[in-house]
């Protein structure tokens, strides 16, 4: 199972200022980008390796180790939010804006006035969900929507600290922390 996951919901007919059970849940903790132009996002998502599935197949795709899943249609929103966990970034792209929800998103940011395009949205998804990008990438990460703009630096710092701790244990030739477990 993928550690970080991304879920893109393409729903042109959806009105982010509307109401409904799933839409209310989304807008309560989402960052809204009303000045977003998502034209071409579907093609960029496919280039990032998104698996196109039906709303009913979201959970099965994630269980099958998919890191990036794309669904289309307004009815997919409820299923998307149901399949999301704390390690999932959900991006809902409509004709009148985009919403970021979940992993690494600053729920208190509310609405961000910055104008963004599909390239910006795609590279932000890739950065948060650890998806590979290629040399043709021209987008800018939407830091205004993120809880921590230094997310990647902090992750690298934690990994380096863990590596230093592991190296010190190996140098001491003391396996004490690992001896407490059967998997050692």
PyMOL commands that place a pseudoatom at each C-alpha (Angstrom):
pseudoatom trace, name=CA, resn=UNK, resi=1, chain=A, elem=C, hetatm=0, pos=[0.000, 0.000, 0.000]
pseudoatom trace, name=CA, resn=UNK, resi=2, chain=A, elem=C, hetatm=0, pos=[1.318, 3.440, -0.913]
pseudoatom trace, name=CA, resn=UNK, resi=3, chain=A, elem=C, hetatm=0, pos=[2.364, 5.541, 2.058]
pseudoatom trace, name=CA, resn=UNK, resi=4, chain=A, elem=C, hetatm=0, pos=[1.110, 8.853, 0.651]
pseudoatom trace, name=CA, resn=UNK, resi=5, chain=A, elem=C, hetatm=0, pos=[-1.804, 8.947, -1.722]
pseudoatom trace, name=CA, resn=UNK, resi=6, chain=A, elem=C, hetatm=0, pos=[-3.419, 11.522, -3.972]
pseudoatom trace, name=CA, resn=UNK, resi=7, chain=A, elem=C, hetatm=0, pos=[-6.975, 11.532, -5.232]
pseudoatom trace, name=CA, resn=UNK, resi=8, chain=A, elem=C, hetatm=0, pos=[-8.107, 13.852, -8.011]
pseudoatom trace, name=CA, resn=UNK, resi=9, chain=A, elem=C, hetatm=0, pos=[-11.830, 14.418, -8.521]
pseudoatom trace, name=CA, resn=UNK, resi=10, chain=A, elem=C, hetatm=0, pos=[-12.657, 16.060, -11.854]
pseudoatom trace, name=CA, resn=UNK, resi=11, chain=A, elem=C, hetatm=0, pos=[-16.167, 17.490, -11.505]
pseudoatom trace, name=CA, resn=UNK, resi=12, chain=A, elem=C, hetatm=0, pos=[-16.772, 20.457, -13.810]
pseudoatom trace, name=CA, resn=UNK, resi=13, chain=A, elem=C, hetatm=0, pos=[-20.453, 20.686, -12.898]
pseudoatom trace, name=CA, resn=UNK, resi=14, chain=A, elem=C, hetatm=0, pos=[-19.792, 20.824, -9.137]
pseudoatom trace, name=CA, resn=UNK, resi=15, chain=A, elem=C, hetatm=0, pos=[-20.325, 24.175, -7.403]
pseudoatom trace, name=CA, resn=UNK, resi=16, chain=A, elem=C, hetatm=0, pos=[-17.899, 24.537, -4.491]
pseudoatom trace, name=CA, resn=UNK, resi=17, chain=A, elem=C, hetatm=0, pos=[-20.118, 27.209, -2.922]
pseudoatom trace, name=CA, resn=UNK, resi=18, chain=A, elem=C, hetatm=0, pos=[-23.098, 24.837, -2.894]
pseudoatom trace, name=CA, resn=UNK, resi=19, chain=A, elem=C, hetatm=0, pos=[-24.162, 22.511, -0.128]
pseudoatom trace, name=CA, resn=UNK, resi=20, chain=A, elem=C, hetatm=0, pos=[-24.662, 18.835, 0.470]
pseudoatom trace, name=CA, resn=UNK, resi=21, chain=A, elem=C, hetatm=0, pos=[-23.227, 16.290, 2.863]
pseudoatom trace, name=CA, resn=UNK, resi=22, chain=A, elem=C, hetatm=0, pos=[-20.003, 15.582, 0.952]
pseudoatom trace, name=CA, resn=UNK, resi=23, chain=A, elem=C, hetatm=0, pos=[-19.561, 19.176, -0.190]
pseudoatom trace, name=CA, resn=UNK, resi=24, chain=A, elem=C, hetatm=0, pos=[-20.011, 20.505, 3.343]
pseudoatom trace, name=CA, resn=UNK, resi=25, chain=A, elem=C, hetatm=0, pos=[-17.398, 18.046, 4.636]
pseudoatom trace, name=CA, resn=UNK, resi=26, chain=A, elem=C, hetatm=0, pos=[-15.014, 19.119, 1.881]
pseudoatom trace, name=CA, resn=UNK, resi=27, chain=A, elem=C, hetatm=0, pos=[-15.395, 22.869, 2.288]
pseudoatom trace, name=CA, resn=UNK, resi=28, chain=A, elem=C, hetatm=0, pos=[-15.172, 22.698, 6.086]
pseudoatom trace, name=CA, resn=UNK, resi=29, chain=A, elem=C, hetatm=0, pos=[-11.488, 21.662, 5.996]
pseudoatom trace, name=CA, resn=UNK, resi=30, chain=A, elem=C, hetatm=0, pos=[-10.405, 22.502, 2.456]
pseudoatom trace, name=CA, resn=UNK, resi=31, chain=A, elem=C, hetatm=0, pos=[-8.400, 25.294, 0.923]
pseudoatom trace, name=CA, resn=UNK, resi=32, chain=A, elem=C, hetatm=0, pos=[-10.420, 26.801, -1.894]
pseudoatom trace, name=CA, resn=UNK, resi=33, chain=A, elem=C, hetatm=0, pos=[-8.771, 28.321, -4.950]
pseudoatom trace, name=CA, resn=UNK, resi=34, chain=A, elem=C, hetatm=0, pos=[-11.557, 30.170, -6.768]
pseudoatom trace, name=CA, resn=UNK, resi=35, chain=A, elem=C, hetatm=0, pos=[-9.138, 31.657, -9.330]
pseudoatom trace, name=CA, resn=UNK, resi=36, chain=A, elem=C, hetatm=0, pos=[-7.895, 28.265, -10.511]
pseudoatom trace, name=CA, resn=UNK, resi=37, chain=A, elem=C, hetatm=0, pos=[-7.911, 27.217, -14.138]
pseudoatom trace, name=CA, resn=UNK, resi=38, chain=A, elem=C, hetatm=0, pos=[-7.871, 23.398, -14.237]
pseudoatom trace, name=CA, resn=UNK, resi=39, chain=A, elem=C, hetatm=0, pos=[-7.969, 23.037, -18.044]
pseudoatom trace, name=CA, resn=UNK, resi=40, chain=A, elem=C, hetatm=0, pos=[-5.580, 20.253, -19.022]
pseudoatom trace, name=CA, resn=UNK, resi=41, chain=A, elem=C, hetatm=0, pos=[-5.332, 18.818, -15.504]
pseudoatom trace, name=CA, resn=UNK, resi=42, chain=A, elem=C, hetatm=0, pos=[-6.622, 15.410, -16.603]
pseudoatom trace, name=CA, resn=UNK, resi=43, chain=A, elem=C, hetatm=0, pos=[-3.771, 15.000, -19.110]
pseudoatom trace, name=CA, resn=UNK, resi=44, chain=A, elem=C, hetatm=0, pos=[-1.201, 16.167, -16.559]
pseudoatom trace, name=CA, resn=UNK, resi=45, chain=A, elem=C, hetatm=0, pos=[-2.584, 13.719, -13.984]
pseudoatom trace, name=CA, resn=UNK, resi=46, chain=A, elem=C, hetatm=0, pos=[-2.234, 10.861, -16.468]
pseudoatom trace, name=CA, resn=UNK, resi=47, chain=A, elem=C, hetatm=0, pos=[1.368, 11.981, -17.114]
pseudoatom trace, name=CA, resn=UNK, resi=48, chain=A, elem=C, hetatm=0, pos=[1.997, 11.796, -13.353]
pseudoatom trace, name=CA, resn=UNK, resi=49, chain=A, elem=C, hetatm=0, pos=[0.739, 8.209, -13.352]
pseudoatom trace, name=CA, resn=UNK, resi=50, chain=A, elem=C, hetatm=0, pos=[-2.823, 8.648, -12.155]
pseudoatom trace, name=CA, resn=UNK, resi=51, chain=A, elem=C, hetatm=0, pos=[-5.035, 5.582, -12.398]
pseudoatom trace, name=CA, resn=UNK, resi=52, chain=A, elem=C, hetatm=0, pos=[-8.447, 6.488, -13.804]
pseudoatom trace, name=CA, resn=UNK, resi=53, chain=A, elem=C, hetatm=0, pos=[-11.169, 4.587, -11.938]
pseudoatom trace, name=CA, resn=UNK, resi=54, chain=A, elem=C, hetatm=0, pos=[-14.888, 4.745, -11.299]
pseudoatom trace, name=CA, resn=UNK, resi=55, chain=A, elem=C, hetatm=0, pos=[-16.102, 6.125, -7.970]
pseudoatom trace, name=CA, resn=UNK, resi=56, chain=A, elem=C, hetatm=0, pos=[-16.787, 2.607, -6.706]
pseudoatom trace, name=CA, resn=UNK, resi=57, chain=A, elem=C, hetatm=0, pos=[-13.206, 1.518, -7.470]
pseudoatom trace, name=CA, resn=UNK, resi=58, chain=A, elem=C, hetatm=0, pos=[-11.291, 4.132, -5.493]
pseudoatom trace, name=CA, resn=UNK, resi=59, chain=A, elem=C, hetatm=0, pos=[-10.646, 2.016, -2.405]
pseudoatom trace, name=CA, resn=UNK, resi=60, chain=A, elem=C, hetatm=0, pos=[-9.717, -1.024, -4.503]
pseudoatom trace, name=CA, resn=UNK, resi=61, chain=A, elem=C, hetatm=0, pos=[-7.192, 1.069, -6.446]
pseudoatom trace, name=CA, resn=UNK, resi=62, chain=A, elem=C, hetatm=0, pos=[-5.578, 2.289, -3.218]
pseudoatom trace, name=CA, resn=UNK, resi=63, chain=A, elem=C, hetatm=0, pos=[-5.573, -1.246, -1.812]
pseudoatom trace, name=CA, resn=UNK, resi=64, chain=A, elem=C, hetatm=0, pos=[-3.842, -2.309, -5.038]
pseudoatom trace, name=CA, resn=UNK, resi=65, chain=A, elem=C, hetatm=0, pos=[-0.934, 0.056, -4.239]
pseudoatom trace, name=CA, resn=UNK, resi=66, chain=A, elem=C, hetatm=0, pos=[-1.974, 2.975, -6.465]
pseudoatom trace, name=CA, resn=UNK, resi=67, chain=A, elem=C, hetatm=0, pos=[-0.432, 6.226, -5.252]
pseudoatom trace, name=CA, resn=UNK, resi=68, chain=A, elem=C, hetatm=0, pos=[-2.511, 8.539, -7.454]
pseudoatom trace, name=CA, resn=UNK, resi=69, chain=A, elem=C, hetatm=0, pos=[-6.136, 7.922, -8.428]
pseudoatom trace, name=CA, resn=UNK, resi=70, chain=A, elem=C, hetatm=0, pos=[-8.367, 10.049, -10.645]
pseudoatom trace, name=CA, resn=UNK, resi=71, chain=A, elem=C, hetatm=0, pos=[-12.179, 9.938, -10.799]
pseudoatom trace, name=CA, resn=UNK, resi=72, chain=A, elem=C, hetatm=0, pos=[-14.645, 11.989, -12.807]
pseudoatom trace, name=CA, resn=UNK, resi=73, chain=A, elem=C, hetatm=0, pos=[-18.118, 13.237, -11.994]
pseudoatom trace, name=CA, resn=UNK, resi=74, chain=A, elem=C, hetatm=0, pos=[-19.870, 15.127, -9.220]
pseudoatom trace, name=CA, resn=UNK, resi=75, chain=A, elem=C, hetatm=0, pos=[-21.174, 11.873, -7.711]
pseudoatom trace, name=CA, resn=UNK, resi=76, chain=A, elem=C, hetatm=0, pos=[-17.568, 10.769, -7.073]
pseudoatom trace, name=CA, resn=UNK, resi=77, chain=A, elem=C, hetatm=0, pos=[-16.986, 13.371, -4.359]
pseudoatom trace, name=CA, resn=UNK, resi=78, chain=A, elem=C, hetatm=0, pos=[-18.685, 11.409, -1.581]
pseudoatom trace, name=CA, resn=UNK, resi=79, chain=A, elem=C, hetatm=0, pos=[-16.830, 8.210, -2.473]
pseudoatom trace, name=CA, resn=UNK, resi=80, chain=A, elem=C, hetatm=0, pos=[-13.557, 10.117, -2.693]
pseudoatom trace, name=CA, resn=UNK, resi=81, chain=A, elem=C, hetatm=0, pos=[-13.911, 11.625, 0.763]
pseudoatom trace, name=CA, resn=UNK, resi=82, chain=A, elem=C, hetatm=0, pos=[-14.955, 8.233, 2.142]
pseudoatom trace, name=CA, resn=UNK, resi=83, chain=A, elem=C, hetatm=0, pos=[-11.833, 6.565, 0.706]
pseudoatom trace, name=CA, resn=UNK, resi=84, chain=A, elem=C, hetatm=0, pos=[-9.486, 9.282, 1.965]
pseudoatom trace, name=CA, resn=UNK, resi=85, chain=A, elem=C, hetatm=0, pos=[-7.523, 8.801, 5.161]
pseudoatom trace, name=CA, resn=UNK, resi=86, chain=A, elem=C, hetatm=0, pos=[-4.990, 11.002, 6.942]
pseudoatom trace, name=CA, resn=UNK, resi=87, chain=A, elem=C, hetatm=0, pos=[-2.328, 10.113, 4.351]
pseudoatom trace, name=CA, resn=UNK, resi=88, chain=A, elem=C, hetatm=0, pos=[-4.452, 11.152, 1.352]
pseudoatom trace, name=CA, resn=UNK, resi=89, chain=A, elem=C, hetatm=0, pos=[-4.462, 14.442, -0.525]
pseudoatom trace, name=CA, resn=UNK, resi=90, chain=A, elem=C, hetatm=0, pos=[-7.821, 15.053, -2.186]
pseudoatom trace, name=CA, resn=UNK, resi=91, chain=A, elem=C, hetatm=0, pos=[-8.011, 17.639, -4.976]
pseudoatom trace, name=CA, resn=UNK, resi=92, chain=A, elem=C, hetatm=0, pos=[-11.408, 18.555, -6.385]
pseudoatom trace, name=CA, resn=UNK, resi=93, chain=A, elem=C, hetatm=0, pos=[-11.239, 20.411, -9.704]
pseudoatom trace, name=CA, resn=UNK, resi=94, chain=A, elem=C, hetatm=0, pos=[-14.355, 22.155, -10.958]
pseudoatom trace, name=CA, resn=UNK, resi=95, chain=A, elem=C, hetatm=0, pos=[-15.101, 24.666, -13.706]
pseudoatom trace, name=CA, resn=UNK, resi=96, chain=A, elem=C, hetatm=0, pos=[-15.178, 27.449, -11.104]
pseudoatom trace, name=CA, resn=UNK, resi=97, chain=A, elem=C, hetatm=0, pos=[-12.247, 26.598, -8.863]
pseudoatom trace, name=CA, resn=UNK, resi=98, chain=A, elem=C, hetatm=0, pos=[-10.247, 23.938, -7.107]
pseudoatom trace, name=CA, resn=UNK, resi=99, chain=A, elem=C, hetatm=0, pos=[-10.273, 22.626, -3.542]
pseudoatom trace, name=CA, resn=UNK, resi=100, chain=A, elem=C, hetatm=0, pos=[-7.352, 20.956, -1.728]
pseudoatom trace, name=CA, resn=UNK, resi=101, chain=A, elem=C, hetatm=0, pos=[-8.266, 18.711, 1.211]
pseudoatom trace, name=CA, resn=UNK, resi=102, chain=A, elem=C, hetatm=0, pos=[-6.380, 16.351, 3.502]
pseudoatom trace, name=CA, resn=UNK, resi=103, chain=A, elem=C, hetatm=0, pos=[-2.676, 15.544, 3.625]
pseudoatom trace, name=CA, resn=UNK, resi=104, chain=A, elem=C, hetatm=0, pos=[-0.431, 18.627, 4.135]
pseudoatom trace, name=CA, resn=UNK, resi=105, chain=A, elem=C, hetatm=0, pos=[-3.314, 21.061, 3.541]
pseudoatom trace, name=CA, resn=UNK, resi=106, chain=A, elem=C, hetatm=0, pos=[-3.772, 24.047, 5.848]
pseudoatom trace, name=CA, resn=UNK, resi=107, chain=A, elem=C, hetatm=0, pos=[-7.464, 23.745, 6.678]
pseudoatom trace, name=CA, resn=UNK, resi=108, chain=A, elem=C, hetatm=0, pos=[-7.392, 27.188, 8.300]
pseudoatom trace, name=CA, resn=UNK, resi=109, chain=A, elem=C, hetatm=0, pos=[-6.262, 28.948, 5.098]
pseudoatom trace, name=CA, resn=UNK, resi=110, chain=A, elem=C, hetatm=0, pos=[-9.836, 29.121, 3.810]
pseudoatom trace, name=CA, resn=UNK, resi=111, chain=A, elem=C, hetatm=0, pos=[-9.804, 30.692, 0.370]
pseudoatom trace, name=CA, resn=UNK, resi=112, chain=A, elem=C, hetatm=0, pos=[-6.613, 31.633, -1.483]
pseudoatom trace, name=CA, resn=UNK, resi=113, chain=A, elem=C, hetatm=0, pos=[-6.911, 34.404, -4.073]
pseudoatom trace, name=CA, resn=UNK, resi=114, chain=A, elem=C, hetatm=0, pos=[-3.776, 33.355, -5.993]
pseudoatom trace, name=CA, resn=UNK, resi=115, chain=A, elem=C, hetatm=0, pos=[-4.390, 32.523, -9.661]
pseudoatom trace, name=CA, resn=UNK, resi=116, chain=A, elem=C, hetatm=0, pos=[-3.190, 29.021, -10.481]
pseudoatom trace, name=CA, resn=UNK, resi=117, chain=A, elem=C, hetatm=0, pos=[-3.286, 26.800, -13.530]
pseudoatom trace, name=CA, resn=UNK, resi=118, chain=A, elem=C, hetatm=0, pos=[-3.303, 23.060, -14.158]
pseudoatom trace, name=CA, resn=UNK, resi=119, chain=A, elem=C, hetatm=0, pos=[0.509, 22.860, -14.121]
pseudoatom trace, name=CA, resn=UNK, resi=120, chain=A, elem=C, hetatm=0, pos=[0.603, 24.428, -10.644]
pseudoatom trace, name=CA, resn=UNK, resi=121, chain=A, elem=C, hetatm=0, pos=[-2.040, 22.009, -9.368]
pseudoatom trace, name=CA, resn=UNK, resi=122, chain=A, elem=C, hetatm=0, pos=[-0.261, 18.981, -10.845]
pseudoatom trace, name=CA, resn=UNK, resi=123, chain=A, elem=C, hetatm=0, pos=[3.146, 19.849, -9.411]
pseudoatom trace, name=CA, resn=UNK, resi=124, chain=A, elem=C, hetatm=0, pos=[1.590, 20.549, -6.003]
pseudoatom trace, name=CA, resn=UNK, resi=125, chain=A, elem=C, hetatm=0, pos=[-0.034, 17.116, -6.045]
pseudoatom trace, name=CA, resn=UNK, resi=126, chain=A, elem=C, hetatm=0, pos=[3.304, 15.570, -7.052]
pseudoatom trace, name=CA, resn=UNK, resi=127, chain=A, elem=C, hetatm=0, pos=[5.206, 17.397, -4.304]
pseudoatom trace, name=CA, resn=UNK, resi=128, chain=A, elem=C, hetatm=0, pos=[2.801, 16.442, -1.529]
pseudoatom trace, name=CA, resn=UNK, resi=129, chain=A, elem=C, hetatm=0, pos=[2.274, 12.822, -2.595]
pseudoatom trace, name=CA, resn=UNK, resi=130, chain=A, elem=C, hetatm=0, pos=[5.929, 12.136, -3.546]
pseudoatom trace, name=CA, resn=UNK, resi=131, chain=A, elem=C, hetatm=0, pos=[5.152, 11.519, -7.214]
pseudoatom trace, name=CA, resn=UNK, resi=132, chain=A, elem=C, hetatm=0, pos=[7.939, 11.804, -9.808]
pseudoatom trace, name=CA, resn=UNK, resi=133, chain=A, elem=C, hetatm=0, pos=[7.924, 14.725, -12.230]
pseudoatom trace, name=CA, resn=UNK, resi=134, chain=A, elem=C, hetatm=0, pos=[9.853, 15.147, -15.461]
pseudoatom trace, name=CA, resn=UNK, resi=135, chain=A, elem=C, hetatm=0, pos=[11.923, 17.928, -16.990]
pseudoatom trace, name=CA, resn=UNK, resi=136, chain=A, elem=C, hetatm=0, pos=[8.920, 19.428, -18.795]
pseudoatom trace, name=CA, resn=UNK, resi=137, chain=A, elem=C, hetatm=0, pos=[7.338, 20.533, -15.509]
pseudoatom trace, name=CA, resn=UNK, resi=138, chain=A, elem=C, hetatm=0, pos=[6.615, 24.268, -15.551]
pseudoatom trace, name=CA, resn=UNK, resi=139, chain=A, elem=C, hetatm=0, pos=[4.287, 24.636, -12.578]
pseudoatom trace, name=CA, resn=UNK, resi=140, chain=A, elem=C, hetatm=0, pos=[4.851, 26.265, -9.222]
pseudoatom trace, name=CA, resn=UNK, resi=141, chain=A, elem=C, hetatm=0, pos=[3.877, 24.589, -5.954]
pseudoatom trace, name=CA, resn=UNK, resi=142, chain=A, elem=C, hetatm=0, pos=[0.870, 26.233, -4.313]
pseudoatom trace, name=CA, resn=UNK, resi=143, chain=A, elem=C, hetatm=0, pos=[2.518, 26.864, -0.945]
pseudoatom trace, name=CA, resn=UNK, resi=144, chain=A, elem=C, hetatm=0, pos=[-0.398, 29.027, 0.225]
pseudoatom trace, name=CA, resn=UNK, resi=145, chain=A, elem=C, hetatm=0, pos=[-2.531, 25.885, 0.490]
pseudoatom trace, name=CA, resn=UNK, resi=146, chain=A, elem=C, hetatm=0, pos=[0.023, 23.889, 2.460]
pseudoatom trace, name=CA, resn=UNK, resi=147, chain=A, elem=C, hetatm=0, pos=[0.193, 23.482, 6.210]
pseudoatom trace, name=CA, resn=UNK, resi=148, chain=A, elem=C, hetatm=0, pos=[4.000, 23.535, 6.102]
pseudoatom trace, name=CA, resn=UNK, resi=149, chain=A, elem=C, hetatm=0, pos=[5.734, 25.070, 3.084]
pseudoatom trace, name=CA, resn=UNK, resi=150, chain=A, elem=C, hetatm=0, pos=[8.954, 23.334, 4.178]
pseudoatom trace, name=CA, resn=UNK, resi=151, chain=A, elem=C, hetatm=0, pos=[7.326, 19.894, 4.170]
pseudoatom trace, name=CA, resn=UNK, resi=152, chain=A, elem=C, hetatm=0, pos=[10.049, 18.228, 2.104]
pseudoatom trace, name=CA, resn=UNK, resi=153, chain=A, elem=C, hetatm=0, pos=[12.906, 19.804, 4.049]
pseudoatom trace, name=CA, resn=UNK, resi=154, chain=A, elem=C, hetatm=0, pos=[11.375, 18.637, 7.321]
pseudoatom trace, name=CA, resn=UNK, resi=155, chain=A, elem=C, hetatm=0, pos=[10.939, 15.089, 5.963]
pseudoatom trace, name=CA, resn=UNK, resi=156, chain=A, elem=C, hetatm=0, pos=[14.583, 15.001, 4.848]
pseudoatom trace, name=CA, resn=UNK, resi=157, chain=A, elem=C, hetatm=0, pos=[15.715, 16.340, 8.242]
pseudoatom trace, name=CA, resn=UNK, resi=158, chain=A, elem=C, hetatm=0, pos=[13.788, 13.581, 10.079]
pseudoatom trace, name=CA, resn=UNK, resi=159, chain=A, elem=C, hetatm=0, pos=[15.275, 10.913, 7.809]
pseudoatom trace, name=CA, resn=UNK, resi=160, chain=A, elem=C, hetatm=0, pos=[18.798, 12.228, 8.355]
pseudoatom trace, name=CA, resn=UNK, resi=161, chain=A, elem=C, hetatm=0, pos=[18.289, 12.219, 12.128]
pseudoatom trace, name=CA, resn=UNK, resi=162, chain=A, elem=C, hetatm=0, pos=[17.024, 8.636, 12.010]
pseudoatom trace, name=CA, resn=UNK, resi=163, chain=A, elem=C, hetatm=0, pos=[20.022, 7.619, 9.910]
pseudoatom trace, name=CA, resn=UNK, resi=164, chain=A, elem=C, hetatm=0, pos=[22.420, 9.192, 12.414]
pseudoatom trace, name=CA, resn=UNK, resi=165, chain=A, elem=C, hetatm=0, pos=[20.726, 7.308, 15.273]
pseudoatom trace, name=CA, resn=UNK, resi=166, chain=A, elem=C, hetatm=0, pos=[20.913, 4.017, 13.369]
pseudoatom trace, name=CA, resn=UNK, resi=167, chain=A, elem=C, hetatm=0, pos=[24.586, 4.554, 12.501]
pseudoatom trace, name=CA, resn=UNK, resi=168, chain=A, elem=C, hetatm=0, pos=[25.449, 5.288, 16.134]
pseudoatom trace, name=CA, resn=UNK, resi=169, chain=A, elem=C, hetatm=0, pos=[23.781, 2.063, 17.251]
pseudoatom trace, name=CA, resn=UNK, resi=170, chain=A, elem=C, hetatm=0, pos=[25.635, 0.076, 14.604]
pseudoatom trace, name=CA, resn=UNK, resi=171, chain=A, elem=C, hetatm=0, pos=[28.965, 1.663, 15.596]
pseudoatom trace, name=CA, resn=UNK, resi=172, chain=A, elem=C, hetatm=0, pos=[28.392, 0.750, 19.241]
pseudoatom trace, name=CA, resn=UNK, resi=173, chain=A, elem=C, hetatm=0, pos=[27.593, -2.788, 18.164]
pseudoatom trace, name=CA, resn=UNK, resi=174, chain=A, elem=C, hetatm=0, pos=[24.659, -2.609, 20.525]
pseudoatom trace, name=CA, resn=UNK, resi=175, chain=A, elem=C, hetatm=0, pos=[21.388, -3.921, 19.154]
pseudoatom trace, name=CA, resn=UNK, resi=176, chain=A, elem=C, hetatm=0, pos=[19.446, -3.222, 22.321]
pseudoatom trace, name=CA, resn=UNK, resi=177, chain=A, elem=C, hetatm=0, pos=[16.573, -1.237, 20.752]
pseudoatom trace, name=CA, resn=UNK, resi=178, chain=A, elem=C, hetatm=0, pos=[16.050, -4.028, 18.229]
pseudoatom trace, name=CA, resn=UNK, resi=179, chain=A, elem=C, hetatm=0, pos=[16.514, -6.927, 20.657]
pseudoatom trace, name=CA, resn=UNK, resi=180, chain=A, elem=C, hetatm=0, pos=[13.194, -6.089, 22.249]
pseudoatom trace, name=CA, resn=UNK, resi=181, chain=A, elem=C, hetatm=0, pos=[11.351, -7.186, 19.121]
pseudoatom trace, name=CA, resn=UNK, resi=182, chain=A, elem=C, hetatm=0, pos=[10.953, -10.583, 17.496]
pseudoatom trace, name=CA, resn=UNK, resi=183, chain=A, elem=C, hetatm=0, pos=[11.659, -9.144, 14.063]
pseudoatom trace, name=CA, resn=UNK, resi=184, chain=A, elem=C, hetatm=0, pos=[15.344, -8.424, 14.844]
for i in range(1, 184): cmd.bond("trace and resi %d" % i, "trace and resi %d" % (i + 1))
show_as sticks, trace
zoom trace
